[in-house]
Amino acid sequence: MVIDCKHVWDRISDFLDDTLSPDARDLVLRHLEHCEICSAILDSKRNIIILTADARVFELPMGYGERLHARLEEEISVLRREPC
Ligand SMILES: [Zn+2]
């Protein structure tokens, strides 16, 4: 069975979420092997997901910012004490 681009676009979110059935996943993978358009779409979708995930990483636990800041101050003061 061969699926066209439209079918891939319908499934791309599920594909990235890894919620497709093995058969459907296989069909999408096989389509992606020969279709540059869908590969490009998949890449850009994936980048968006990575960016969103990164934004979540910045929601650090309470106090982490302060601790990190203190640590950086410490490192900087150590560096300053050492002769260049
Ligand atoms: Zn395609």
PDB file of the backbone (N, CA, C, O) and the ligand in Angstrom, with CONECT records:
HET     ZN  A 101       1
ATOM      1  N   MET A   1       0.835  -1.201   0.000  1.00  0.00           N
ATOM      2  CA  MET A   1       0.000   0.000   0.000  1.00  0.00           C
ATOM      3  C   MET A   1       0.870   1.252   0.000  1.00  0.00           C
ATOM      4  O   MET A   1       1.840   1.350   0.751  1.00  0.00           O
ATOM      5  N   VAL A   2       0.511   2.196  -0.846  1.00  0.00           N
ATOM      6  CA  VAL A   2       1.263   3.446  -0.925  1.00  0.00           C
ATOM      7  C   VAL A   2       0.350   4.579  -0.468  1.00  0.00           C
ATOM      8  O   VAL A   2      -0.812   4.661  -0.866  1.00  0.00           O
ATOM      9  N   ILE A   3       0.892   5.438   0.362  1.00  0.00           N
ATOM     10  CA  ILE A   3       0.083   6.571   0.812  1.00  0.00           C
ATOM     11  C   ILE A   3       0.628   7.855   0.203  1.00  0.00           C
ATOM     12  O   ILE A   3       1.826   7.970  -0.056  1.00  0.00           O
ATOM     13  N   ASP A   4      -0.252   8.808  -0.022  1.00  0.00           N
ATOM     14  CA  ASP A   4       0.226  10.075  -0.588  1.00  0.00           C
ATOM     15  C   ASP A   4       0.514  11.091   0.525  1.00  0.00           C
ATOM     16  O   ASP A   4       0.282  10.830   1.706  1.00  0.00           O
ATOM     17  N   CYS A   5       1.024  12.253   0.112  1.00  0.00           N
ATOM     18  CA  CYS A   5       1.462  13.272   1.070  1.00  0.00           C
ATOM     19  C   CYS A   5       0.358  13.653   2.054  1.00  0.00           C
ATOM     20  O   CYS A   5       0.602  13.810   3.250  1.00  0.00           O
ATOM     21  N   LYS A   6      -0.841  13.796   1.537  1.00  0.00           N
ATOM     22  CA  LYS A   6      -1.969  14.198   2.374  1.00  0.00           C
ATOM     23  C   LYS A   6      -2.138  13.237   3.555  1.00  0.00           C
ATOM     24  O   LYS A   6      -2.391  13.659   4.684  1.00  0.00           O
ATOM     25  N   HIS A   7      -1.997  11.967   3.280  1.00  0.00           N
ATOM     26  CA  HIS A   7      -2.116  10.970   4.345  1.00  0.00           C
ATOM     27  C   HIS A   7      -1.008  11.120   5.388  1.00  0.00           C
ATOM     28  O   HIS A   7      -1.218  10.941   6.588  1.00  0.00           O
ATOM     29  N   VAL A   8       0.179  11.455   4.882  1.00  0.00           N
ATOM     30  CA  VAL A   8       1.307  11.641   5.797  1.00  0.00           C
ATOM     31  C   VAL A   8       1.044  12.854   6.691  1.00  0.00           C
ATOM     32  O   VAL A   8       1.287  12.812   7.897  1.00  0.00           O
ATOM     33  N   TRP A   9       0.543  13.940   6.081  1.00  0.00           N
ATOM     34  CA  TRP A   9       0.285  15.164   6.863  1.00  0.00           C
ATOM     35  C   TRP A   9      -0.755  14.892   7.942  1.00  0.00           C
ATOM     36  O   TRP A   9      -0.662  15.407   9.057  1.00  0.00           O
ATOM     37  N   ASP A  10      -1.740  14.079   7.597  1.00  0.00           N
ATOM     38  CA  ASP A  10      -2.772  13.733   8.586  1.00  0.00           C
ATOM     39  C   ASP A  10      -2.181  12.976   9.767  1.00  0.00           C
ATOM     40  O   ASP A  10      -2.670  13.061  10.893  1.00  0.00           O
ATOM     41  N   ARG A  11      -1.125  12.240   9.484  1.00  0.00           N
ATOM     42  CA  ARG A  11      -0.567  11.359  10.511  1.00  0.00           C
ATOM     43  C   ARG A  11       0.681  11.906  11.187  1.00  0.00           C
ATOM     44  O   ARG A  11       1.205  11.293  12.117  1.00  0.00           O
ATOM     45  N   ILE A  12       1.163  13.068  10.720  1.00  0.00           N
ATOM     46  CA  ILE A  12       2.490  13.511  11.146  1.00  0.00           C
ATOM     47  C   ILE A  12       2.567  13.801  12.649  1.00  0.00           C
ATOM     48  O   ILE A  12       3.585  13.529  13.285  1.00  0.00           O
ATOM     49  N   SER A  13       1.489  14.354  13.213  1.00  0.00           N
ATOM     50  CA  SER A  13       1.496  14.636  14.656  1.00  0.00           C
ATOM     51  C   SER A  13       1.545  13.335  15.455  1.00  0.00           C
ATOM     52  O   SER A  13       2.288  13.207  16.429  1.00  0.00           O
ATOM     53  N   ASP A  14       0.734  12.379  15.014  1.00  0.00           N
ATOM     54  CA  ASP A  14       0.730  11.082  15.682  1.00  0.00           C
ATOM     55  C   ASP A  14       2.077  10.389  15.507  1.00  0.00           C
ATOM     56  O   ASP A  14       2.574   9.705  16.401  1.00  0.00           O
ATOM     57  N   PHE A  15       2.649  10.593  14.317  1.00  0.00           N
ATOM     58  CA  PHE A  15       3.959  10.004  14.042  1.00  0.00           C
ATOM     59  C   PHE A  15       4.988  10.539  15.035  1.00  0.00           C
ATOM     60  O   PHE A  15       5.767   9.776  15.606  1.00  0.00           O
ATOM     61  N   LEU A  16       4.985  11.848  15.235  1.00  0.00           N
ATOM     62  CA  LEU A  16       5.944  12.475  16.153  1.00  0.00           C
ATOM     63  C   LEU A  16       5.644  12.121  17.604  1.00  0.00           C
ATOM     64  O   LEU A  16       6.556  12.007  18.423  1.00  0.00           O
ATOM     65  N   ASP A  17       4.373  11.949  17.915  1.00  0.00           N
ATOM     66  CA  ASP A  17       3.988  11.555  19.277  1.00  0.00           C
ATOM     67  C   ASP A  17       4.215  10.069  19.510  1.00  0.00           C
ATOM     68  O   ASP A  17       4.137   9.577  20.636  1.00  0.00           O
ATOM     69  N   ASP A  18       4.503   9.359  18.403  1.00  0.00           N
ATOM     70  CA  ASP A  18       4.731   7.921  18.472  1.00  0.00           C
ATOM     71  C   ASP A  18       3.463   7.172  18.905  1.00  0.00           C
ATOM     72  O   ASP A  18       3.522   6.202  19.661  1.00  0.00           O
ATOM     73  N   THR A  19       2.322   7.647  18.407  1.00  0.00           N
ATOM     74  CA  THR A  19       1.065   6.993  18.760  1.00  0.00           C
ATOM     75  C   THR A  19       0.459   6.237  17.570  1.00  0.00           C
ATOM     76  O   THR A  19      -0.655   5.721  17.657  1.00  0.00           O
ATOM     77  N   LEU A  20       1.203   6.177  16.461  1.00  0.00           N
ATOM     78  CA  LEU A  20       0.703   5.441  15.290  1.00  0.00           C
ATOM     79  C   LEU A  20       0.857   3.938  15.522  1.00  0.00           C
ATOM     80  O   LEU A  20       1.713   3.487  16.283  1.00  0.00           O
ATOM     81  N   SER A  21       0.007   3.188  14.845  1.00  0.00           N
ATOM     82  CA  SER A  21       0.187   1.742  14.873  1.00  0.00           C
ATOM     83  C   SER A  21       1.456   1.407  14.088  1.00  0.00           C
ATOM     84  O   SER A  21       1.849   2.163  13.200  1.00  0.00           O
ATOM     85  N   PRO A  22       2.090   0.300  14.403  1.00  0.00           N
ATOM     86  CA  PRO A  22       3.329  -0.054  13.685  1.00  0.00           C
ATOM     87  C   PRO A  22       3.162  -0.029  12.162  1.00  0.00           C
ATOM     88  O   PRO A  22       4.064   0.396  11.441  1.00  0.00           O
ATOM     89  N   ASP A  23       2.005  -0.487  11.680  1.00  0.00           N
ATOM     90  CA  ASP A  23       1.749  -0.499  10.236  1.00  0.00           C
ATOM     91  C   ASP A  23       1.708   0.909   9.660  1.00  0.00           C
ATOM     92  O   ASP A  23       2.339   1.197   8.643  1.00  0.00           O
ATOM     93  N   ALA A  24       0.964   1.773  10.319  1.00  0.00           N
ATOM     94  CA  ALA A  24       0.832   3.149   9.853  1.00  0.00           C
ATOM     95  C   ALA A  24       2.174   3.863   9.914  1.00  0.00           C
ATOM     96  O   ALA A  24       2.531   4.632   9.021  1.00  0.00           O
ATOM     97  N   ARG A  25       2.899   3.597  10.972  1.00  0.00           N
ATOM     98  CA  ARG A  25       4.219   4.199  11.150  1.00  0.00           C
ATOM     99  C   ARG A  25       5.160   3.778  10.016  1.00  0.00           C
ATOM    100  O   ARG A  25       5.927   4.582   9.486  1.00  0.00           O
ATOM    101  N   ASP A  26       5.076   2.522   9.674  1.00  0.00           N
ATOM    102  CA  ASP A  26       5.891   1.975   8.603  1.00  0.00           C
ATOM    103  C   ASP A  26       5.569   2.649   7.267  1.00  0.00           C
ATOM    104  O   ASP A  26       6.468   2.990   6.498  1.00  0.00           O
ATOM    105  N   LEU A  27       4.284   2.832   7.008  1.00  0.00           N
ATOM    106  CA  LEU A  27       3.859   3.482   5.772  1.00  0.00           C
ATOM    107  C   LEU A  27       4.399   4.907   5.700  1.00  0.00           C
ATOM    108  O   LEU A  27       4.889   5.342   4.657  1.00  0.00           O
ATOM    109  N   VAL A  28       4.307   5.623   6.804  1.00  0.00           N
ATOM    110  CA  VAL A  28       4.808   6.996   6.841  1.00  0.00           C
ATOM    111  C   VAL A  28       6.317   7.000   6.618  1.00  0.00           C
ATOM    112  O   VAL A  28       6.834   7.802   5.840  1.00  0.00           O
ATOM    113  N   LEU A  29       7.012   6.107   7.297  1.00  0.00           N
ATOM    114  CA  LEU A  29       8.463   6.024   7.144  1.00  0.00           C
ATOM    115  C   LEU A  29       8.861   5.759   5.705  1.00  0.00           C
ATOM    116  O   LEU A  29       9.795   6.360   5.174  1.00  0.00           O
ATOM    117  N   ARG A  30       8.118   4.829   5.077  1.00  0.00           N
ATOM    118  CA  ARG A  30       8.438   4.477   3.696  1.00  0.00           C
ATOM    119  C   ARG A  30       8.172   5.651   2.759  1.00  0.00           C
ATOM    120  O   ARG A  30       8.908   5.877   1.798  1.00  0.00           O
ATOM    121  N   HIS A  31       7.110   6.389   3.056  1.00  0.00           N
ATOM    122  CA  HIS A  31       6.805   7.575   2.254  1.00  0.00           C
ATOM    123  C   HIS A  31       7.916   8.622   2.422  1.00  0.00           C
ATOM    124  O   HIS A  31       8.352   9.238   1.449  1.00  0.00           O
ATOM    125  N   LEU A  32       8.362   8.812   3.659  1.00  0.00           N
ATOM    126  CA  LEU A  32       9.372   9.832   3.958  1.00  0.00           C
ATOM    127  C   LEU A  32      10.699   9.547   3.253  1.00  0.00           C
ATOM    128  O   LEU A  32      11.456  10.459   2.921  1.00  0.00           O
ATOM    129  N   GLU A  33      10.958   8.256   3.034  1.00  0.00           N
ATOM    130  CA  GLU A  33      12.197   7.869   2.367  1.00  0.00           C
ATOM    131  C   GLU A  33      12.326   8.468   0.970  1.00  0.00           C
ATOM    132  O   GLU A  33      13.425   8.780   0.509  1.00  0.00           O
ATOM    133  N   HIS A  34      11.196   8.619   0.316  1.00  0.00           N
ATOM    134  CA  HIS A  34      11.284   9.113  -1.065  1.00  0.00           C
ATOM    135  C   HIS A  34      10.633  10.476  -1.270  1.00  0.00           C
ATOM    136  O   HIS A  34      10.669  11.012  -2.378  1.00  0.00           O
ATOM    137  N   CYS A  35      10.040  11.047  -0.224  1.00  0.00           N
ATOM    138  CA  CYS A  35       9.360  12.319  -0.408  1.00  0.00           C
ATOM    139  C   CYS A  35      10.063  13.436   0.361  1.00  0.00           C
ATOM    140  O   CYS A  35      10.044  13.472   1.592  1.00  0.00           O
ATOM    141  N   GLU A  36      10.685  14.345  -0.391  1.00  0.00           N
ATOM    142  CA  GLU A  36      11.423  15.444   0.239  1.00  0.00           C
ATOM    143  C   GLU A  36      10.486  16.435   0.911  1.00  0.00           C
ATOM    144  O   GLU A  36      10.820  17.029   1.937  1.00  0.00           O
ATOM    145  N   ILE A  37       9.314  16.603   0.321  1.00  0.00           N
ATOM    146  CA  ILE A  37       8.356  17.574   0.880  1.00  0.00           C
ATOM    147  C   ILE A  37       7.962  17.151   2.289  1.00  0.00           C
ATOM    148  O   ILE A  37       8.030  17.939   3.231  1.00  0.00           O
ATOM    149  N   CYS A  38       7.557  15.909   2.414  1.00  0.00           N
ATOM    150  CA  CYS A  38       7.121  15.426   3.725  1.00  0.00           C
ATOM    151  C   CYS A  38       8.275  15.358   4.713  1.00  0.00           C
ATOM    152  O   CYS A  38       8.088  15.607   5.904  1.00  0.00           O
ATOM    153  N   SER A  39       9.461  15.023   4.229  1.00  0.00           N
ATOM    154  CA  SER A  39      10.633  15.009   5.107  1.00  0.00           C
ATOM    155  C   SER A  39      10.890  16.407   5.652  1.00  0.00           C
ATOM    156  O   SER A  39      11.196  16.576   6.832  1.00  0.00           O
ATOM    157  N   ALA A  40      10.763  17.415   4.777  1.00  0.00           N
ATOM    158  CA  ALA A  40      10.983  18.805   5.201  1.00  0.00           C
ATOM    159  C   ALA A  40       9.932  19.219   6.214  1.00  0.00           C
ATOM    160  O   ALA A  40      10.237  19.882   7.206  1.00  0.00           O
ATOM    161  N   ILE A  41       8.691  18.822   5.959  1.00  0.00           N
ATOM    162  CA  ILE A  41       7.607  19.156   6.895  1.00  0.00           C
ATOM    163  C   ILE A  41       7.873  18.499   8.246  1.00  0.00           C
ATOM    164  O   ILE A  41       7.711  19.114   9.299  1.00  0.00           O
ATOM    165  N   LEU A  42       8.277  17.257   8.189  1.00  0.00           N
ATOM    166  CA  LEU A  42       8.566  16.527   9.421  1.00  0.00           C
ATOM    167  C   LEU A  42       9.690  17.208  10.200  1.00  0.00           C
ATOM    168  O   LEU A  42       9.609  17.359  11.419  1.00  0.00           O
ATOM    169  N   ASP A  43      10.742  17.620   9.481  1.00  0.00           N
ATOM    170  CA  ASP A  43      11.867  18.298  10.129  1.00  0.00           C
ATOM    171  C   ASP A  43      11.429  19.581  10.812  1.00  0.00           C
ATOM    172  O   ASP A  43      11.805  19.852  11.953  1.00  0.00           O
ATOM    173  N   SER A  44      10.618  20.380  10.093  1.00  0.00           N
ATOM    174  CA  SER A  44      10.224  21.654  10.681  1.00  0.00           C
ATOM    175  C   SER A  44       9.294  21.434  11.871  1.00  0.00           C
ATOM    176  O   SER A  44       9.372  22.152  12.868  1.00  0.00           O
ATOM    177  N   LYS A  45       8.424  20.447  11.763  1.00  0.00           N
ATOM    178  CA  LYS A  45       7.540  20.112  12.889  1.00  0.00           C
ATOM    179  C   LYS A  45       8.363  19.703  14.097  1.00  0.00           C
ATOM    180  O   LYS A  45       8.088  20.099  15.229  1.00  0.00           O
ATOM    181  N   ARG A  46       9.375  18.901  13.823  1.00  0.00           N
ATOM    182  CA  ARG A  46      10.219  18.389  14.888  1.00  0.00           C
ATOM    183  C   ARG A  46      10.960  19.549  15.568  1.00  0.00           C
ATOM    184  O   ARG A  46      11.097  19.584  16.791  1.00  0.00           O
ATOM    185  N   ASN A  47      11.440  20.506  14.739  1.00  0.00           N
ATOM    186  CA  ASN A  47      12.138  21.667  15.287  1.00  0.00           C
ATOM    187  C   ASN A  47      11.229  22.470  16.191  1.00  0.00           C
ATOM    188  O   ASN A  47      11.653  22.952  17.242  1.00  0.00           O
ATOM    189  N   ILE A  48       9.979  22.616  15.784  1.00  0.00           N
ATOM    190  CA  ILE A  48       9.019  23.366  16.600  1.00  0.00           C
ATOM    191  C   ILE A  48       8.850  22.664  17.939  1.00  0.00           C
ATOM    192  O   ILE A  48       8.812  23.301  18.992  1.00  0.00           O
ATOM    193  N   ILE A  49       8.751  21.350  17.882  1.00  0.00           N
ATOM    194  CA  ILE A  49       8.579  20.574  19.113  1.00  0.00           C
ATOM    195  C   ILE A  49       9.804  20.735  20.011  1.00  0.00           C
ATOM    196  O   ILE A  49       9.675  20.886  21.226  1.00  0.00           O
ATOM    197  N   ILE A  50      10.983  20.702  19.411  1.00  0.00           N
ATOM    198  CA  ILE A  50      12.216  20.863  20.188  1.00  0.00           C
ATOM    199  C   ILE A  50      12.247  22.244  20.833  1.00  0.00           C
ATOM    200  O   ILE A  50      12.622  22.382  21.997  1.00  0.00           O
ATOM    201  N   LEU A  51      11.849  23.272  20.070  1.00  0.00           N
ATOM    202  CA  LEU A  51      11.825  24.632  20.601  1.00  0.00           C
ATOM    203  C   LEU A  51      10.846  24.740  21.760  1.00  0.00           C
ATOM    204  O   LEU A  51      11.145  25.367  22.777  1.00  0.00           O
ATOM    205  N   THR A  52       9.685  24.133  21.606  1.00  0.00           N
ATOM    206  CA  THR A  52       8.680  24.172  22.673  1.00  0.00           C
ATOM    207  C   THR A  52       9.199  23.436  23.896  1.00  0.00           C
ATOM    208  O   THR A  52       8.999  23.876  25.029  1.00  0.00           O
ATOM    209  N   ALA A  53       9.853  22.335  23.665  1.00  0.00           N
ATOM    210  CA  ALA A  53      10.414  21.557  24.769  1.00  0.00           C
ATOM    211  C   ALA A  53      11.471  22.385  25.483  1.00  0.00           C
ATOM    212  O   ALA A  53      11.558  22.359  26.711  1.00  0.00           O
ATOM    213  N   ASP A  54      12.279  23.123  24.715  1.00  0.00           N
ATOM    214  CA  ASP A  54      13.303  23.974  25.311  1.00  0.00           C
ATOM    215  C   ASP A  54      12.674  25.036  26.199  1.00  0.00           C
ATOM    216  O   ASP A  54      13.188  25.339  27.276  1.00  0.00           O
ATOM    217  N   ALA A  55      11.564  25.596  25.746  1.00  0.00           N
ATOM    218  CA  ALA A  55      10.890  26.630  26.531  1.00  0.00           C
ATOM    219  C   ALA A  55      10.474  26.063  27.880  1.00  0.00           C
ATOM    220  O   ALA A  55      10.526  26.749  28.901  1.00  0.00           O
ATOM    221  N   ARG A  56      10.063  24.809  27.868  1.00  0.00           N
ATOM    222  CA  ARG A  56       9.659  24.164  29.112  1.00  0.00           C
ATOM    223  C   ARG A  56      10.859  23.975  30.045  1.00  0.00           C
ATOM    224  O   ARG A  56      10.738  24.048  31.268  1.00  0.00           O
ATOM    225  N   VAL A  57      12.030  23.727  29.424  1.00  0.00           N
ATOM    226  CA  VAL A  57      13.244  23.529  30.213  1.00  0.00           C
ATOM    227  C   VAL A  57      13.576  24.784  31.010  1.00  0.00           C
ATOM    228  O   VAL A  57      14.164  24.709  32.089  1.00  0.00           O
ATOM    229  N   PHE A  58      13.188  25.951  30.461  1.00  0.00           N
ATOM    230  CA  PHE A  58      13.504  27.203  31.143  1.00  0.00           C
ATOM    231  C   PHE A  58      12.625  27.440  32.370  1.00  0.00           C
ATOM    232  O   PHE A  58      12.917  28.308  33.193  1.00  0.00           O
ATOM    233  N   GLU A  59      11.557  26.670  32.486  1.00  0.00           N
ATOM    234  CA  GLU A  59      10.755  26.751  33.712  1.00  0.00           C
ATOM    235  C   GLU A  59      11.454  25.925  34.783  1.00  0.00           C
ATOM    236  O   GLU A  59      11.094  24.779  35.050  1.00  0.00           O
ATOM    237  N   LEU A  60      12.447  26.532  35.377  1.00  0.00           N
ATOM    238  CA  LEU A  60      13.284  25.813  36.320  1.00  0.00           C
ATOM    239  C   LEU A  60      12.630  25.743  37.687  1.00  0.00           C
ATOM    240  O   LEU A  60      11.772  26.558  38.024  1.00  0.00           O
ATOM    241  N   PRO A  61      13.046  24.762  38.466  1.00  0.00           N
ATOM    242  CA  PRO A  61      12.472  24.651  39.809  1.00  0.00           C
ATOM    243  C   PRO A  61      12.750  25.906  40.634  1.00  0.00           C
ATOM    244  O   PRO A  61      13.716  26.624  40.373  1.00  0.00           O
ATOM    245  N   MET A  62      11.914  26.165  41.617  1.00  0.00           N
ATOM    246  CA  MET A  62      12.070  27.337  42.488  1.00  0.00           C
ATOM    247  C   MET A  62      13.459  27.344  43.108  1.00  0.00           C
ATOM    248  O   MET A  62      13.938  26.328  43.611  1.00  0.00           O
ATOM    249  N   GLY A  63      14.087  28.496  43.064  1.00  0.00           N
ATOM    250  CA  GLY A  63      15.382  28.619  43.717  1.00  0.00           C
ATOM    251  C   GLY A  63      16.546  28.226  42.826  1.00  0.00           C
ATOM    252  O   GLY A  63      17.704  28.507  43.138  1.00  0.00           O
ATOM    253  N   TYR A  64      16.238  27.586  41.735  1.00  0.00           N
ATOM    254  CA  TYR A  64      17.331  27.124  40.878  1.00  0.00           C
ATOM    255  C   TYR A  64      18.092  28.303  40.300  1.00  0.00           C
ATOM    256  O   TYR A  64      19.322  28.296  40.252  1.00  0.00           O
ATOM    257  N   GLY A  65      17.353  29.318  39.859  1.00  0.00           N
ATOM    258  CA  GLY A  65      17.959  30.517  39.277  1.00  0.00           C
ATOM    259  C   GLY A  65      18.944  31.154  40.248  1.00  0.00           C
ATOM    260  O   GLY A  65      20.063  31.516  39.886  1.00  0.00           O
ATOM    261  N   GLU A  66      18.489  31.280  41.495  1.00  0.00           N
ATOM    262  CA  GLU A  66      19.328  31.899  42.532  1.00  0.00           C
ATOM    263  C   GLU A  66      20.586  31.073  42.771  1.00  0.00           C
ATOM    264  O   GLU A  66      21.695  31.600  42.857  1.00  0.00           O
ATOM    265  N   ARG A  67      20.378  29.761  42.876  1.00  0.00           N
ATOM    266  CA  ARG A  67      21.518  28.875  43.120  1.00  0.00           C
ATOM    267  C   ARG A  67      22.520  28.949  41.978  1.00  0.00           C
ATOM    268  O   ARG A  67      23.732  28.988  42.188  1.00  0.00           O
ATOM    269  N   LEU A  68      21.978  28.966  40.757  1.00  0.00           N
ATOM    270  CA  LEU A  68      22.833  29.023  39.575  1.00  0.00           C
ATOM    271  C   LEU A  68      23.599  30.339  39.570  1.00  0.00           C
ATOM    272  O   LEU A  68      24.791  30.382  39.265  1.00  0.00           O
ATOM    273  N   HIS A  69      22.898  31.399  39.909  1.00  0.00           N
ATOM    274  CA  HIS A  69      23.493  32.722  39.932  1.00  0.00           C
ATOM    275  C   HIS A  69      24.623  32.778  40.958  1.00  0.00           C
ATOM    276  O   HIS A  69      25.711  33.281  40.678  1.00  0.00           O
ATOM    277  N   ALA A  70      24.345  32.256  42.139  1.00  0.00           N
ATOM    278  CA  ALA A  70      25.338  32.238  43.208  1.00  0.00           C
ATOM    279  C   ALA A  70      26.565  31.448  42.761  1.00  0.00           C
ATOM    280  O   ALA A  70      27.707  31.840  43.002  1.00  0.00           O
ATOM    281  N   ARG A  71      26.293  30.339  42.111  1.00  0.00           N
ATOM    282  CA  ARG A  71      27.373  29.480  41.629  1.00  0.00           C
ATOM    283  C   ARG A  71      28.230  30.219  40.600  1.00  0.00           C
ATOM    284  O   ARG A  71      29.458  30.140  40.624  1.00  0.00           O
ATOM    285  N   LEU A  72      27.567  30.929  39.709  1.00  0.00           N
ATOM    286  CA  LEU A  72      28.284  31.681  38.677  1.00  0.00           C
ATOM    287  C   LEU A  72      29.132  32.776  39.305  1.00  0.00           C
ATOM    288  O   LEU A  72      30.281  32.980  38.915  1.00  0.00           O
ATOM    289  N   GLU A  73      28.558  33.488  40.287  1.00  0.00           N
ATOM    290  CA  GLU A  73      29.288  34.553  40.996  1.00  0.00           C
ATOM    291  C   GLU A  73      30.559  33.984  41.613  1.00  0.00           C
ATOM    292  O   GLU A  73      31.634  34.581  41.557  1.00  0.00           O
ATOM    293  N   GLU A  74      30.390  32.796  42.209  1.00  0.00           N
ATOM    294  CA  GLU A  74      31.498  32.110  42.862  1.00  0.00           C
ATOM    295  C   GLU A  74      32.597  31.795  41.845  1.00  0.00           C
ATOM    296  O   GLU A  74      33.775  32.072  42.069  1.00  0.00           O
ATOM    297  N   GLU A  75      32.175  31.208  40.721  1.00  0.00           N
ATOM    298  CA  GLU A  75      33.131  30.833  39.673  1.00  0.00           C
ATOM    299  C   GLU A  75      33.863  32.074  39.159  1.00  0.00           C
ATOM    300  O   GLU A  75      35.076  32.063  38.949  1.00  0.00           O
ATOM    301  N   ILE A  76      33.093  33.136  38.964  1.00  0.00           N
ATOM    302  CA  ILE A  76      33.682  34.373  38.426  1.00  0.00           C
ATOM    303  C   ILE A  76      34.685  34.952  39.409  1.00  0.00           C
ATOM    304  O   ILE A  76      35.761  35.400  39.015  1.00  0.00           O
ATOM    305  N   SER A  77      34.327  34.944  40.711  1.00  0.00           N
ATOM    306  CA  SER A  77      35.250  35.524  41.706  1.00  0.00           C
ATOM    307  C   SER A  77      36.518  34.687  41.790  1.00  0.00           C
ATOM    308  O   SER A  77      37.601  35.229  42.012  1.00  0.00           O
ATOM    309  N   VAL A  78      36.401  33.374  41.615  1.00  0.00           N
ATOM    310  CA  VAL A  78      37.576  32.513  41.618  1.00  0.00           C
ATOM    311  C   VAL A  78      38.455  32.877  40.423  1.00  0.00           C
ATOM    312  O   VAL A  78      39.673  32.998  40.554  1.00  0.00           O
ATOM    313  N   LEU A  79      37.836  33.048  39.266  1.00  0.00           N
ATOM    314  CA  LEU A  79      38.589  33.382  38.055  1.00  0.00           C
ATOM    315  C   LEU A  79      39.290  34.731  38.219  1.00  0.00           C
ATOM    316  O   LEU A  79      40.421  34.925  37.773  1.00  0.00           O
ATOM    317  N   ARG A  80      38.587  35.651  38.870  1.00  0.00           N
ATOM    318  CA  ARG A  80      39.151  37.004  39.050  1.00  0.00           C
ATOM    319  C   ARG A  80      40.382  36.970  39.943  1.00  0.00           C
ATOM    320  O   ARG A  80      41.324  37.741  39.761  1.00  0.00           O
ATOM    321  N   ARG A  81      40.356  36.055  40.917  1.00  0.00           N
ATOM    322  CA  ARG A  81      41.467  35.979  41.860  1.00  0.00           C
ATOM    323  C   ARG A  81      42.723  35.421  41.193  1.00  0.00           C
ATOM    324  O   ARG A  81      43.844  35.725  41.600  1.00  0.00           O
ATOM    325  N   GLU A  82      42.519  34.609  40.174  1.00  0.00           N
ATOM    326  CA  GLU A  82      43.683  34.023  39.509  1.00  0.00           C
ATOM    327  C   GLU A  82      44.334  35.032  38.572  1.00  0.00           C
ATOM    328  O   GLU A  82      43.651  35.723  37.816  1.00  0.00           O
ATOM    329  N   PRO A  83      45.650  35.108  38.629  1.00  0.00           N
ATOM    330  CA  PRO A  83      46.342  36.056  37.749  1.00  0.00           C
ATOM    331  C   PRO A  83      46.227  35.652  36.278  1.00  0.00           C
ATOM    332  O   PRO A  83      46.261  34.468  35.943  1.00  0.00           O
ATOM    333  N   CYS A  84      46.094  36.627  35.432  1.00  0.00           N
ATOM    334  CA  CYS A  84      45.936  36.329  34.012  1.00  0.00           C
ATOM    335  C   CYS A  84      47.284  35.952  33.408  1.00  0.00           C
ATOM    336  O   CYS A  84      47.367  35.663  32.214  1.00  0.00           O
TER     337      CYS A  84
HETATM  338 ZN    ZN A 101       5.009  13.331   0.702  1.00  0.00          ZN2+
END
